[in-house]
């Protein structure tokens, strides 16, 4: 089955579901605040809720480089299976939480377990796909994240109809069952044997060699910066757009949650597919095709952030969110393919782990900041201000990223 031409796409399909569960389990908490604060009084404070969202991001960020190093040295199939099983079990247990402290520590454990997935999953897909399909494959996988984000928006709706406890229990159980399914169908990609510096075959490089190689690469530093800065509005939208929709449009969270997350998810879905196809074709004619495709996507988010922040009608806010999601999708589809142009296969999971760390730290910072902005009534203004830093990142990326090959080899 692994030798079949269809199996690389089967890997994308299998991991698409994992990506969906990855984002759904973390995202639904952001829309269930009204239901949960009835039972857990500390969640009535937006600042406290921001702390709860941020602890996941800080732990997730700290674990990301570690998870990347692990993924480059271990069997990625089993890393993905264990990761999914643990965070799904944590989601199930959150339904039994009765205090803010319990939720806080469970979110921390979820951060550890979910961090293990993305570097392993993306590097596995990148190995299975060539230059002609890599961006599209990554893009299709990213639609799983967006679908998970959208379904997470229904957390408030389901919790309103049943209970927030039952919501956590149901989605956690689904993940545990799917982890068992992956045991039988997901296969590791077998790379050619590596030759270490002493010419001994099959010897793995030293534990921190990947970090040394990456941190001595100027282009990787640019990629790192370019990934981190758009993560500020990216995570801000994921965690606070439902609140902004609710406040600016004067609607309840049960309506604002699905409206905001579906808007972003649907447009991002289209963005990653369009960006993936465009990038795969453009790079065949111009080595900077992936750079330009990603830049177009980020450029679209700049006016979108202004209208998201200052819009006060359903048309203006929803249209801006659609534009942001489409542009961010184009950006998302090309991050790992860009890494492949500058980083060797044996270091790509480590590279994405470092990228995840910088992006998530930026996300943790902005999540905390926007929580305080919500309490102070400045959420929309601060969303709009993020457009300035994104513009700076775009200029640096276009000026400095100049790949010389479509794919770095072993």
Buried (B, 14 or more C-beta within 10 A) or exposed (E): EEEEEEBBBBBBEBBBBBBBBBBBBBBBBBBBBBBBBEEBEBBEBBEBBBBBBBBBBBBBBBBBBBBBBBBBBEEBBBBBBBBBBBBBBBBBBBBEBEEBEBBBBBBBBBBBBBBBBBBBBBBBBBBBBEBEBBBBBBBBBBBBBBBBBBBBBBBBBBBBEEBBBEBBBBBBBBBBEBBEEBEEEBBBBEEEEBEEEEEEEEEEBEEEBBBEBBEEBEBBEBBBBBBBBBBBBBBBBBBBBBBBBBBBBEBEBBBBBBBBBBBBBBBBBBBBBBBBBBBBBBBEEEBBBBBBBBBBBBBBBBBBBBBBBBBEEEEBBBBBBBBBBBBBBBBBBBBBBBBBBBBBBBBBBBBBBBBBBBBBBBBBBBBBBBBBBBBEEBBBEBBBBBBEBBBEBBEEBBEBBEBEEBBBEE
